[in-house]
Structure formats: C-alpha cells, structure tokens
Amino acid sequence: MALRAAARKDSITRDSLVKDSVAKAKAKPARKPKPATRDCVLDFADSPPETRLLYSRMNDSISNTFIGGGFVGRCQGENNRLRADSAEQFQQAGIVNLYGNVTYEEPGKMQVAAAHATYFTREGRLYADGNVVATQLSTGSTFMGPSIEYYRSTPERPIARMVAPSRSTARLIEKDSLGRPGPPVTVIANRFEDTGDSLLMAWGDVVIERQQINGRSDSSAFDKITQRARLVRGARITNTDSAQRFVLNADTIDLFSTERKLDRVFASHKATATNDQLVLTSEWIDLRLKEQQLDEAFAFGPGRSRATTPQQDVDADSLRIRLAARRVREVRAVGDARAVGTPDTTKIRTPDKDVLSGDSVFAFFDSTATADTAKGPRIREIRALGNASSLFHIANSRGRASPPGINYVRGVRIFVNFDTGAVRDVRVDSAASGVYLEPVLDSLSDTTARRDGAARSRPRSGSPPPPSTGGAPARRPPSVPPPFERPAREPVGAGTVSTLSAYRRRP
C-alpha cells in the first residue's frame, strides 16, 4: 500500500510539472519596461547677476520658463552646459530654445557654437543652426556649416552621433601614436555623419584636401581608428607635388595610412593612373608610397593591364612598375606580355613599331637624371622570357632618309640592349631562329626609271597600236613591274610591318 501511494504521488507531481511547462510555453514573453522619460530641470546657478527669469506654471506638473539677460545652466543630472543670451523652456514638450551666442558643451567630448539652438531634453539631441562650428574636444577636429544635429551619449544610446545635413566643411586633426597632431585634412560634402568620433561618412560631391594629396568622389568614409579612407563612385586622387604629380581615377579608391602618413592607395574598377612618365590602366591598380612619394605600382585583375611610357607600351595580364628617384626604373609584365616601342626617330624614319613579346617581359630604364626631363628616362634593356619573339628596325647606313632594316628572331629567351634609345644588339638564348631583311635600294632606283620609261612609251588613248614588224607578236609591258625582290619566307608576325614587300633577305 505504501508503494502504491508513493507511486500515485509521483504521477500527480509529474502531471503538475507538465501542465506548468505547457502553460509557460503558451504564455507571451514579458515585455521589457520602457525607460522612463527624462525631464530637464534647469539649473542656472552660474548665470550672471543680470539674468531675468519668468516662471509660468500651467498646472501641478507642467510649467514654462523664460530667461533673459544672459543664461548659463544645465539640465540636472546631465554632464553638459548651455550658454546663450536668452533661453526658454517648455517642460511638457521637453524643449529648451537658446538664442544668441549659443554654446553647448560636454567636457572632453563636444562643443557647439551657433546663433540659435534647440535642445530636446528627452532625446538628448541638440539642433543648432546659423554659422555653426562644432569641435570634437578629444581630437580638435571641427565641423562648420549652416546646421548641425548632435545626439549625445545616453544609457539607451551609448555612442554619440553628429549629423551635418547641409553642405559643410570638416577639418580633421589626425594624431600619431604619441598624440602629436598632424596636418589637418579638409573635407567638404553635402552631408556628414560622424559616429563616436571614430567613423565619418560623407555624401554628395565630396572634396578632400590633405598634404600633397587631393581627392574627389560622390561619397566617402573615414575610419579614424584603422586610418583607412574609401572614396566611392567617380573617385579621383591627385598628388599635387610638382616633382612627382600623378592622377588616379577609378570607381572606388581606398587609402591606407600608417602613423597618419599615406602609404598605400588601391583603386578598383576601370582604374587609370597617370603621371608625366607613365600611363597605367587596369581593372585594379595598387600604388605604394614611401615618404609620401610614389615608389611602386601594381596593375592586375580581370582583363589586360597596360603601361604606356614615352618610349614603350607594355601590356600583359599583370604589371609591376618600380620607381627610383621619382623616375620609372623598371616595368615587369607577366602573362602573355608584349612591349611595343617607337624606333629611334633621330636615326630611323618609319611608321612601324618595334615589337617584343613573351610569357613575361621586363623593361629596364636609365633612372639617372638627365637635362632633358620632358622625354623621361631612356630604355636601357628589354628581356622577353618564354616563347619569346622580337621584331626591331635597324638604322640604314645611308642615313635616316633611307628605309631601315628589319631583324626578326624567335627563341626561349631574348635580351635586347639599347644605346641612346636605339637597338644596339639582340641576343637569343635557346632555340634561336629568325631572319634579317634589308631594303633593295638598287631595285628601287631601277624601278623608278622603268616606270618613267614605260609611261612615256605607253600609247595615248584612242590611238592605233604600233604596226607589227613581223615575227613574234609584240608584248604589252606590264603597267607596274615588280619593284622588289620578295623574301623566300615571310617571318611570323610580319603583319606588323606594312612594307615587307620592299625588303629582301640578306644573303
């Protein structure tokens, strides 16, 4: 009997526990209580003696206050201070209006000066208008514009926020690891939003001015902690240094800094970098700076990358350009690379180009300073590695007016050396083959004479043919006799030369 009673008691207990758990599951979750609204009780004990006060009590819980003759005070329980020539408080609406020489201050955080301001006590929000100047006391950065909204930090909003809804100017002060301020960065935009004095967003015709670097875009973002900035849509960066001026255009540009000094610029989506010695185009361009000067440039991404210099055009799947003493020193092209150059115009006159191709092409320039800086550094050597081929023009010994010779070679590796811009020698390493073509100058002169003689002997239109003298019928001479000897075998890639018919192979 005792065992049956104990078992029955256990079953009743289990049933009650199950019912309680089901009831709890069906019950609606309890709502969190809303935070109590804050009413501002003005404390103006620091106001000057000339202060005048009008207190109007509407009922037992509502009153309005009007203050003139100078006002200095704060809301009790809040670490802020309000100053103005006059003020009025509407307790029921939770509004404090400030007029004339308004100053709002939070010690160590924010100071706002304006002609007029409205402080919403229940939201912890300040709206200031009329020649507004907001200063972030932690960094010294300032915002100037026609109006500014400031949301102070509260228990419900732990991070302060500032909004400049109209076109304004921001002067950002960047500090290094030792707390020393650097040169200010000026940003102008149609709208600003700053969060926690760490992330700044700007929209609408953004203009950025910093030491030696200017930028423009449709919108931008600045992360003051990571020292990173991003320019989006129609982005443009200009280096104003006259010694090494460059312009970078792309859809998106990222700027990276270390110790508040710009050391990297990354452009994506149809990027173009231009300076007086180089034009670089690619889907992505990565510029590396050293001591605020361009040191290296990388071009890569989907599609082809191209580098254009006064003497050579190089295109490949990816490019790397190195500079020394602010001058292009070498260009490295990887992936189906090709270098196209203009022959030395002081020795050769031709509309055709010199071509060097391979799996990789390396171009080395003379980076030493010269008196003529407009032409840029001269090409010193070009190397083609892997499935290499080259086609170069050789100056004619008769002078610039005479057609140049053509040297075409193939091999695993090709090394081309230049002397004052002209090809000096071509060296082929492994599996070498090729052909040298030179113009047939004697045939050219004979052809001219034959062409003139044929023109004189050709009968006029409508005149009878000359009488036959018997024997074999007279042959009519060809209108244009073949002027040149054709090569026995045209080289691969000869389509890049438009005058191959004027050349013959050297015996």
RAJO-V624801 format. One record per backbone hydrogen bond with DSSP energy under -1.0 kcal/mol. CO is the residue of the C=O (numbers start at 0). NH is the residue of the N-H. E is the energy in kcal/mol with one decimal. If there is no record, write none. Layout:
CO,NH,E  CO,NH,E
//
This chain:
0,4,-2.3  1,5,-2.0  2,6,-2.3  3,7,-2.4  4,8,-2.1  5,9,-2.1  6,10,-2.0  7,11,-2.0  8,12,-1.8  9,13,-2.3  10,14,-2.3  11,15,-1.9  12,16,-2.0  13,17,-2.4  14,18,-2.3  15,19,-2.1  16,20,-2.2  17,21,-2.3  18,22,-2.2  19,23,-2.1  20,24,-2.0  21,25,-2.0  22,26,-1.3  40,75,-2.2  42,73,-1.4  43,46,-1.5  47,50,-1.7  51,67,-2.4  53,65,-2.7  55,63,-3.3  61,57,-1.8  61,58,-1.8  62,90,-1.4  63,55,-3.4  64,88,-3.1  65,53,-2.8  66,86,-2.5  67,51,-3.4  70,83,-1.9  72,81,-3.5  73,42,-2.9  74,77,-2.1  77,79,-1.5  80,104,-2.1  81,72,-2.4  82,102,-2.2  83,70,-3.0  84,69,-2.7  85,98,-2.5  86,66,-3.2  87,96,-2.9  88,64,-2.1  89,93,-1.2  89,94,-1.8  93,120,-1.7  94,89,-2.8  95,118,-3.0  96,87,-2.0  97,116,-2.0  98,84,-1.2  98,85,-1.7  99,84,-2.2  101,113,-1.9  102,82,-2.0  103,111,-3.1  104,80,-2.0  105,108,-2.5  105,109,-1.1  108,136,-1.4  109,105,-3.3  110,134,-3.1  111,103,-3.0  112,132,-2.4  113,101,-2.1  114,99,-2.2  115,128,-2.4  116,97,-3.0  117,126,-2.8  118,95,-2.1  119,123,-1.5  119,124,-1.6  123,151,-2.3  124,119,-3.3  125,149,-2.9  126,117,-2.6  127,147,-2.5  128,115,-1.7  129,114,-1.6  131,144,-1.7  132,112,-2.2  133,142,-2.5  134,110,-1.8  135,139,-3.5  140,135,-3.0  141,170,-2.7  142,133,-2.9  143,168,-3.0  144,131,-2.0  145,129,-2.5  147,127,-2.8  148,162,-3.1  149,125,-2.9  150,160,-2.2  156,153,-2.7  159,195,-2.8  160,150,-3.6  161,193,-2.9  162,148,-3.4  163,191,-2.1  167,188,-1.7  168,143,-2.9  169,186,-3.0  170,141,-1.9  171,184,-2.5  173,181,-3.5  175,178,-1.9  179,175,-2.0  184,171,-3.2  185,208,-2.9  186,169,-3.4  187,206,-2.6  188,167,-2.2  190,202,-2.1  191,163,-2.1  192,200,-2.8  193,161,-2.7  194,197,-1.9  194,198,-1.8  197,223,-3.4  198,194,-2.7  199,221,-2.8  200,192,-2.0  201,219,-2.6  202,189,-1.3  202,190,-1.4  203,189,-1.5  205,216,-1.7  206,187,-2.6  207,214,-2.7  208,185,-2.8  209,212,-1.2  211,239,-2.0  212,209,-2.8  213,237,-3.1  214,207,-3.2  215,235,-2.2  216,205,-2.3  217,203,-2.3  218,231,-2.8  219,201,-2.7  220,229,-2.5  221,199,-2.7  222,226,-1.1  222,227,-1.4  226,256,-1.5  227,222,-3.1  228,254,-3.1  229,220,-2.0  230,252,-2.6  231,217,-1.2  231,218,-1.5  232,217,-2.1  234,249,-1.9  235,215,-2.1  236,247,-3.2  237,213,-2.8  245,238,-2.9  246,273,-2.5  247,236,-2.8  248,271,-2.4  249,234,-1.3  250,232,-2.5  251,267,-2.7  252,230,-3.2  253,265,-2.8  254,228,-2.4  255,262,-2.3  255,263,-1.5  257,260,-1.4  260,257,-2.4  262,288,-2.1  263,255,-2.7  264,286,-3.3  265,253,-3.2  266,284,-2.6  267,251,-1.7  268,250,-1.6  270,281,-2.2  271,248,-2.7  272,279,-3.6  273,246,-2.6  277,274,-2.7  278,307,-2.6  279,272,-3.1  280,305,-2.6  281,270,-2.0  282,268,-1.5  283,299,-1.9  284,266,-3.2  285,297,-2.6  286,264,-2.5  287,294,-3.1  287,295,-1.7  289,292,-1.2  292,289,-3.4  294,322,-2.2  295,287,-2.9  296,320,-3.2  297,285,-3.0  298,318,-3.0  299,283,-2.0  304,315,-2.2  305,280,-2.5  306,313,-3.2  307,278,-1.8  310,341,-1.1  311,308,-3.1  312,339,-3.1  313,306,-3.4  314,337,-1.9  315,304,-3.2  317,333,-2.4  318,298,-2.3  319,331,-3.1  320,296,-2.3  321,328,-2.9  321,329,-1.5  323,326,-1.5  326,323,-3.0  328,364,-3.2  329,321,-2.4  330,362,-3.0  331,319,-2.0  332,360,-2.4  333,317,-1.7  334,316,-1.6  336,357,-2.0  337,314,-2.2  338,355,-2.5  339,312,-2.7  340,353,-2.9  343,346,-1.4  343,347,-2.6  353,340,-2.6  354,390,-2.9  355,338,-3.4  356,388,-2.0  357,336,-1.5  358,334,-2.2  359,384,-2.8  360,332,-3.1  361,382,-3.0  362,330,-2.7  363,379,-3.2  363,380,-1.8  370,372,-1.2  377,365,-3.0  379,417,-2.1  380,363,-3.3  381,415,-2.9  382,361,-2.8  383,413,-2.5  384,359,-1.7  385,358,-2.8  387,410,-2.2  388,356,-2.7  389,408,-2.0  390,354,-2.4  391,406,-3.1  393,404,-2.8  395,398,-1.6  398,401,-1.1  404,393,-3.0  405,436,-3.1  406,391,-2.4  407,434,-2.9  408,389,-2.5  409,432,-1.8  410,387,-1.7  411,385,-2.7  412,428,-3.4  413,383,-2.7  414,426,-3.1  415,381,-2.4  416,423,-3.3  416,424,-1.2  418,421,-1.8  421,418,-3.3  424,416,-2.4  426,414,-3.1  428,412,-1.6  429,411,-2.4  432,409,-3.2  434,407,-2.8  435,505,-1.8  436,405,-3.1  437,503,-2.8  438,440,-1.1  439,443,-1.5  440,444,-1.8  441,445,-2.4  442,446,-2.6  443,447,-1.6  444,448,-1.7  445,449,-2.8  446,450,-2.7  447,451,-2.1  448,452,-2.5  449,453,-2.8  450,454,-1.7  451,455,-1.7  452,456,-2.1  453,457,-1.1  459,462,-1.4  490,493,-1.6  492,495,-1.6  493,496,-2.1  498,501,-1.7  499,502,-1.8  501,439,-1.2  503,437,-2.7
//
